[in-house]
């Protein structure tokens, strides 16, 4: 079953939304690597539910490190990271499996498993499992930092309200203001409009789409493996596995299909540190060619659908009767996915780049 990602640096997820726990098994951490508890706490805090205007599920998300670490250093053995589920309300899903929710995997999972899957809260397909991604990804940051590479993500858009690109923003300081921290967005100028949009959608009992930008910097020329382990294929595979992701764009993305070759190509020039691309510093150049890094920043944008669960009434099939019936989904759901998806996108970026760096011998 495909619950893992990575070759040399491998993460396997486990758990269910309303089960006892969720987490990840991390394999391939080089022996002696320092395990940074502060980075772990930061990633978990940015993903945690309970923030104003978002899901009101309250989980402490205290990460238990069960193996693979001794006196703050990786032993080279598998690292088991988990957290207990403490704030579940399974009664909110009492209509399952009789009335599968529109936009969710309830129906396909119910049929696939012959009716034995735990569908509460999305079961093993729930975004609750992204806890394991951020816990593992936070520890990949130590490997990335050791060679001077960075992965940074922030909320790029909510509906038709867009933030400025990361390349134009401060990417090194902490998010100091409450609104920026709540939305995981580095563009102070767009925060108020985003908050207003989210609150309006929440009050209308609906949901809204969003996007997250990821910026990877500092890679030398050549990181990435042939074909299916190239930078774009590897990142796209990981990012599209995030619940609710619907599209991934690299560099100019879908605009490329409307460009001329003379507009899209980036000429090579001689830089102070060796060959580089025109416009590399501005973020306009391709950060990857042939699946391998060019030394220019790698810009990725992940688009998320509106959350499928919201308070407004919907219609769906009632399996016992075969009739269409009204369904009003209760529970505690995010009106938008982007804010809490930011650390997940960043963690996927870290995991993929760390894995490729190990595979190519750039990280030891």
TAWOLIN-V596961 format. One line per field, one symbol per residue. phi: phi as a letter, one per 40 degrees, with the letter a starting at -180 (. if undefined). psi: psi as a letter, one per 40 degrees, with the letter a starting at -180 (. if undefined). burial: 1 if it has 9 or more other C-alpha atoms within 8 Angstrom, else 0. Layout:
# TAWOLIN-V596961
phi: ???
psi: ???
burial: ???
This chain:
# TAWOLIN-V596961
phi: .cbbahbcbbbbcahbdbccabiabbbhcddgcccccccdcccccccdchcdgbdccbbcfcccccagbbfgbccgcdbbbabccbbbbcccbcccccbcccgbcdcccccdcfgbcccdggfccccdccdcccccccccccccccbgcbbbbaccabfbcbcccdccbcbbcccccdcccccfbcbdcbccccccccccccccgbaacaabbbbbbgccchchbcfcbcdcccccccccccdgcbabbbfcfccdcbccdccccbccbcccbhdabdgcccgccccabggbcbgcdbbbbbbbccdcbacccbbaccccbgbcbcbbccgbbccacddccdccccccdcccccccccccgcbb
psi: hgeiiicdghhhiiiideadiiaihhiehhhehhhhdddddddddddhieiheahehhhdfhhhheiehhfeiheeihhhhiiihegigddefeeiedghhieiedddddddefeeiheheebeeiedeeddddddddedddddddeeiihhiihdihbehiiiiddeihediihdidddddefhegddedddddddddddddefaiiiiihhhhhiehihehiiibeeidddddddddeehheheihhhbebeddeeiiddddihiiihideaiiiheddeeeihehhfeiieeiihhihhhiihhehidiiiiihhddeeihihhhhaahiheidddeeddddddddddddddddddeedh.
burial: 0000010111111111111011111111111010110011001101111110111110101000101110001111111111111000010110011011100111101100000010111111111011111111111111111000111111111110111001001000000000111111111001100110111011001111111111111110001111001111111101110101110111100000000000000100000000011111001111110011111111111111111011110011110000000010100011111111111111111111111111110110
